[in-house]
Amino acid sequence: MKKCIYKNYEDLPLMMNAESVANALGISRASAYELLKKEGFPALRIEGRVVVPRDKFIEWVEQNTGK
């Protein structure tokens, strides 16, 4: 398992790409790309890029960890 490089939510970028999602969750970049494709994950597709707004990512994490 990869080590998470972010210490708190404020350290996360405002708009997260696959690499920052992977780093935040401590998963591989390949796993992050798979997660970005899953229904219910708050990914936005903008002109060929896939990004995740930080606030929606935080909501998703909290909903999926029982907090």
N, C-alpha and C positions, 0 to 999 in steps of 0.2 A: 504494500500500500504506500502511495506517495504521501509525503508529509504536507500538510496544509501550510501555505505560506502567509495566510492572512490571520491576524490575531483577533480581529473583531469586525463587525459589519461595516464600520466606518472606513476601514482600510480597502474595502472592495471598490472596484471602479464603478462609476455611475452606470455605464453600459458594459456588460460583460460579454466576452467572446468565449469560444470553446476552451481556450487555454486558461482563462481566468476562472471559468466554472470548474475545470479540472483541478486547478490549484486550490480553490475554495473548498472543494469536497474531498480533496486528497485522492482523486481517481486519475486514471490515465486520460490522455487527450482523446483517444479512441472511444473510451467509455463516455466521455463528455459529449462527443458528437452523437452517439447513440441516444443519450438523454435528451439532447436538443431536438431530436426527431419524435420523441414520445408525445402522445396526446396528453394534454394536461400540463405539460411543462411550458412555462411562460416565455417561449422564444418568439422573437419577432424576425421576420424576413424582410430586409430592407435592401433593395437593389443588389441582390445576390449575396448579401452578408446576413449572417444569423447572429443576433445579439439578444441579451437578456437584461432588462432593466433591473438594477440592484434591488429596488423595493419589491418587485414581483418575485425575484429570486428568494429574498428573505421570507416573504409570505409562503412560498412553495416549500422551503426548508421547514418552516415552523409547522405547516399543515401536515407534512410527511414525516415528522419526527414526534408527533403527539404533543407538541407544546402549544 
